[in-house]
Amino acid sequence: MKLASLRGGGRDGRLVIVSRDLARCLAVPGIAPTMQAALDDWDVVAPRLAERAAALEASPALPESMAFAAAACAAPLPRAFHWVDGSAYVNHVELVRKARGAEMPASFWTDPLVYQGGSDDLLGAHDDVPFGDEAWGIDLEAEIAVITDAVPMATGVDAAASHIKLLTLVNDWSLRNLIPGELAKGFGFYQSKPSTSFAPVAVTPDELGDAWRDCKVHLPLLSCINGAEFGRPDAGTDMTFNFAQLIAHVTKTRRLGAGAIVGSGTVSNYDRSRGASCLAEKRTLELIEAGKALTPFLKFGDRVTIEMRSADGRNIFGTLDNRVVRAGG
Amino acid sequence: MKLASLRGGGRDGRLVIVSRDLARCLAVPGIAPTMQAALDDWDVVAPRLAERAAALEASPALPESMAFAAAACAAPLPRAFHWVDGSAYVNHVELVRKARGAEMPASFWTDPLVYQGGSDDLLGAHDDVPFGDEAWGIDLEAEIAVITDAVPMATGVDAAASHIKLLTLVNDWSLRNLIPGELAKGFGFYQSKPSTSFAPVAVTPDELGDAWRDCKVHLPLLSCINGAEFGRPDAGTDMTFNFAQLIAHVTKTRRLGAGAIVGSGTVSNYDRSRGASCLAEKRTLELIEAGKALTPFLKFGDRVTIEMRSADGRNIFGTLDNRVVRAGG
């Protein structure tokens, strides 16, 4: 089942079921008006949504259905109550730290690293993304995220998997030149991690078929900058901590409310021929190989697209297609 | 005007207006069913709430009114979309860092320090607070917080003040023995800052009268542990960054959604006779003065109360009265 939130009808958008080919959609106000409402009561709501999804699939011209347009979408959760982003591709963390001249402790291979993100202003797949200054070092971070129902405190890895209700894609915009100063203060990211962009569609794990196993997504994540391919690392390869391990980590001292979003961190492969999911990684490799970072950060007007296709070429989550713009411009 | 969210009626609670003496309350489903709904449309909703608040004040026995009980309250926002906590009492930051053997950069006096907190599970004023292990170093942090409407990106200090719609009190529980390891990883707090407790009532700034000036609250914040006074620092004294400065800082690279909560950080005075608002500060002073931290962290069964009284002795926000308990116990 694929779900999206159309803009309008209030700050939380309007929940629709989306057909597998992303061509049609169906509002379901009688079942759940918003994605958050669906997640709040998932066990009851999901079977009812699945029934309507099957009807839409069986008859794309269902009278109440509409054409689906990614450009009409808000983020699946336009505002969420919890957004925590892991750094599950530890190979990426190691590289980026290297670029900052920071050593990575060995414990990073066994103890997940996460940061708490701001979740009140999540951006839609076609929204312009405003930044105050190009000098901040604007970077993409292409990632996968899961959305959970309510998760009890101290949930173990085995129990965590069943709390994953939806998956989606994320561009976790980062301001590289604000990061060193902010992290030096010791309290983590805040200004350096502005609002995050989301794919138009969130899908239930079964939509991924065999590509969803071991709580990882075994498919390439494609990022393009201004239409040119930037990276297509496989999200199932080199993921040190799977989503169940991330959830177990984040519930050590707290429970999660329904609709919590847990990110993978920048997808990254050891195989450098796959490219990268963020400029920081590419620049680090350049620094290591050529003694100098050559690829610039993003500029106003640049377009970043991110998508994931199934083995048979279908676009699973729709495409993030965001333009970097000057704030207030 | 004083507002609270009673438990029940869904995960966001049920908005009530509370009388100034905290004795009576009034549900207002026809105006706004929840605190978040009120904040989403504050300019329209607030005058209507104020009208009902005046009616309740004029006639405490208003037929639709009920007795108010802090124990029936969820947090004012039982789940919020954004919770960012400052460290505005820099004197406290300096001390606590000293205890960790960490130097504080001079820039901390001019550049606010904040961390992004988890906001999906905010605890009510009388809720038990579960922790997995006493060895984690369970500590209180008594603070003041403001709740904003939607705030644009790059809001300046002057414009920020008008976005402060409500104030409340916070106990930002901290797990001191998890902090050094977590901060060493570089991404800030996560496991070491579990769910936060809130006062039963949030109030509009005018409720504070003259005590609200310069975007600071000029009143003592009283914390007690197991009934014994622990601290009563004045929240208007030694606050290096006021709430407008904190809001200006957090909107440098993002806008805030309606209902964002911005905390002051642990209230702390140079005048040590006022006591402290967290055990870490008291332990640090002991370490400095006696060579050894003497006061233990909290234990299961300990009770922490936090409140603030006006110059004429009225309890402004109601009392946080939380018991520390063993998770799953």
Interface residues (C-beta under 8 A of the other chain):
Chain A: G10 R11 D40 R79 A80 F81 H82 V84 S87 A102 P105 F108 D111 L113 V114 Y115 Q116 G117 G118 S119 D120 D121 P130 F131 G132 W136 M153 A154 L175 L178 L183 A184 K185 G186 F187 G188 F189 Y190 Q191 S192 P194 S195 H249 V250 K252 T253 R254 R255 L256 G257 A258 G259 A260 A327 G328
Chain B: G10 R11 D40 R79 A80 F81 H82 V84 S87 A102 P105 F108 D111 L113 V114 Y115 Q116 G117 G118 S119 D120 D121 P130 F131 G132 W136 M153 A154 L175 L178 L183 A184 K185 G186 F187 G188 F189 Y190 Q191 S192 P194 S195 H249 V250 K252 T253 R254 R255 L256 G257 A258 G259 A260 A327 G328
